[in-house]
C-alpha cells in the first residue's frame, strides 16, 4: 500500500507534475500533500548518482500553494527554480513525457494497452510512442467547429436570400398576372408602356367629349395623366363621370313605362279573354239545364202542378182517415154488442163473424190506399225538391252571367281609358290593343337600339380605361420589381459579408485539413517507424514472457483513422500462430496475465529502442495478474535489463522478489515499516 | 411606389405565412395587429380569438370594435355576422384586412358601414380604407413584427401575454 504514491513522489519531485493523475482537481495539486502532516507540507528528496557525481534533488510544496520550491544540490553548486529545471534537463535530457515513456513503466501505461476500448488503447500507444503531442495538436484543430460555423453562416445567408427571393418571386407572380390581364385586353407584352397609357387616355377623353356632345351632357373636365402615379386618380375620376353620365342620360323611366304599358295591355286582353271563356262555360251549363228541365217558366209551372198533386194526395189521405175512423168505430161497437139486431136493418146479427170480416176487409183496403197515396206523395215531393235545386242552380248561373257581363264591361271601360278611345266590343278591343302593342314594340326596339349604342360607347370607354389601369399597374409593379433590391440593401450587404466570411472559413478549414492530414501522416509514419524498429524486440520479449502455446508471435500495426475530420492513429495488437497461420486480437482472447505479459513486452522493448536512455528504470507493480511461469519469464528479462540499468521496482509480490533474488540479481529492498500522521516510513530491510 | 416599410412587413409576414397554418396565421396576425394598435397608444380593452368582435381598442375619446380579416389569398369574405358582431357596442365598428400577399403589406382599416356582406378582392377594399389610421397602424405593425415575429413562430401564446402587459 502506497507503492504508486511513492513512485509518483519521485516523478513529482523531478518534474513538478504527474502525468497520469489527470483527474487531480485544481492547479495546486494539493492531493500530493499529506493532510495529516504537521505544517501541511509535501517534501521529496532524491539522490541521483551516475557513479561519479551525486545530485540531491528536492521539491517542496505547501498545501494551498501552486508554487513549488525545486532545488538541486550538486557537488559544487546549488540550483533553484528555473535554474534547477535547466540543470535537471542537462542531467536527464528528458521531458516528463519522455520520462514516463522510457523510464517510468507506470501501471497506467500497462492498463492502457490492455483495454478493449480502441480509442483508449490508441491513446496509450500514442503516448508510449511519444505521439501524444501531435495527437493533441490534431485534436485541438477546430475543423468541426469551423464546419459548424460555416453551416450556421450558410443557413443565415440562405434565410436572407430567401427573404429577397420570396419578394422577387411574389413580385414576379403579380407581374405575370397583370401582364396576362393586359394580354387579355389585347395589349401585347412589349407595348405595355406609359406612352400607350397616355395615348389611350387621350382617346378616352375625346370619346367622353363626343358622348357629352351627342347626348347634350354637361362636359366633364378631366386632366390627362402625366405620369404613372396620376393614372389611379385619372381612372377614379373618369369612372365617376361615366357613372354620372349613365345616371343622367340612360333614364330607364321610358323603357319601364313602355314595358309597363305593354304588360297592362297584355293583361287586359288576357283578363277579357278569360272572362269570355268563363261566360261561355256558364252559358253551356245554363243550356244544359234548360235542355233537361225546360225554361224557368216551365219549371215554375211544373212545380205548381206538383204542389197541386201533393195537396190532392193529402186530401185523399185525410178522407181515408175519416173512413178508417168510421170502420174503427163500427168495430168498436161490434165488440161491445152481443146478440143484438142490426141497428140499420134490424135483423139479428152474428157480431163475431161480422166483426172478423169487417176487420179483415177494412184494414186491407185502407192499408193499400194509404200506401199508394204515400208513395205517390213521396215521389211528388222528391221531384219537387229536384226542381227546386234546379231552380237554385239556374238562379246562381244567371247571377254569374250578370257578374261576368259586368266584368267584361269593366274591362272594356278600363281598356277604353288606357287606349283613349271608346271600346264597346270584343272586336274593338282586339283591334285597338293589337295596334297599340305594335306601336309599343316599335318604341321598345328603338329604345333598345339607342341603349345598345350608348352602352357600347360606355363599354368602349370602360375597356380603354381598364387598359390604362392595367398598364399603370404593370408599370408600377415593374417599378416595384426594380426597387426590391434597394429595399433589401441591408440584407444584400449582410449576404455579401456572410459570403466573404464563409469563403474565409472554408479556406481556413481547407488549410487546417491539410495540416491535420499531414500531422496524421506524420503520426502514422512515426508510429510505423517505432513499431518497425522495435517489432523484433517486442516479439522476442513476447515469446519469452508469454510463451503462449498457440499464438507464438505478436505484431502491432498502425493505420490512419478518420475521426470526425481528424486523422488519428489506430493500432491493432494481434497475436498469431506461425504454424497454423491464425491470428487474434489479444484484447479479445487473452487472459489478464497474458495481456499483462504482452504490455510488458512492448514497454520493455520501447525502453530499449527509444532514443532517450537513462541509467535507471522504474517499474510499478510489473507482476500484476502474472502466474508463476510468467513471473519467471519476467525475472529473466529483469535480470537482463538489470545488467544495463538500475531497476526500481515497486511491488508487494514476495514470489517475484524471491525469483529475482534466486536469479542472483543484486537487490536492495526498502519497505514500508509503519504509517503515522507524517506518512509512510520506508526503511531498508 | 412601393413603400419600404410595407415591403419589409411583407418579408416578415411571408415568413409567418410559411411557418404557420392558415388558422394559426390568422390568430397571430390578429394578435400582432392588436399589439400594433397598442404601440400607437390604444388600449386593448377586449380581445378574443373566438367570437366577435375580435378586439376592442380605445384611445382618448375614440374607440373601435374590430373584426380582423387575414386570409392568405387575394379575397376577403365579409359575412353578415362579421358586420353584425361589431355593431351596436358603443364603438366605431371597423374591419381590418391584411393586404398580404401583396408586396405592400399593410392593414386596410374600413368602416363597417362602407361594406356589405359579400366577397371582396383585397385591391377592391383599398378604396374604402381610412388612409390615416391605415398608415399609422401599418407602420406600428411593421415594428411589432420585427420585435415579436420569432416569438410568434415559436410560441404564439406569448403574444397574448404581451397584450395583457
Interface residues (C-beta under 8 A of the other chain):
Chain A: X163 X166 X167 X170 X171 X174 X229 X236 X476 X479 X480 X483 X484 X487 X488
Chain B: X1 X2 X4 X7 X8 X10 X11 X14 X15 X101 X102 X103 X127
